[in-house]
Amino acid sequence: MNHSLRHAFALVATLTGAAALLACGRPFTPATPPGFVDLEDRYGEDEYRATTAEGLVIGIRAFENDPKGDLAFWSRVIEKRLREGGGYALLGKADVKARNGLPGVQLRFGHDEGKEAHLYYLTVFVNDDRVFLHEAGGAKALVERHQQQIDWAIRNFLPE
């Protein structure tokens, strides 16, 4: 994973602080799309990462919904943090749904690294207990080439 995407993942991870991270295992069931490999043995039980051979990464984390906020609140917090703190440009938003019907918002960001454009998609789902962050990012051409697999992973994501 390149430096700018690691930075984006790190910015989002610090949104609610390390203390808010759930430590009781995955409160969700990820969906690894065709062409991706689950990196389950390289990350803790509370998060998920999968990658393609070319380096496109999908990640999922869950945080306690504390302070209690709804989908609109958390998506605004994340958008503001990435735009102001990370230098990411918001390219668009889309309403999505998880496999169980939980509504979410996908924020699509762009960021240039040198002369190469990168895309970072962060999809937010919120229930009473948790905030779920479904992330995908990489070089623009790579993300665009795998758009169907990213969309499939979101549609088949199952938050508990």
Salt bridges, closest charged atoms under 4 A:
ASP41 OD1 - ARG42 NH1 3.26
GLU47 OE1 - ARG49 NH2 3.52
GLU54 OE1 - HIS146 NE2 3.73
GLU79 OE2 - ARG83 NH1 2.95
GLU79 OE1 - LYS93 NZ 3.00
GLU84 OE1 - LYS80 NZ 2.88
GLU116 OE1 - HIS118 NE2 3.93
GLU135 OE1 - ARG61 NH2 2.80
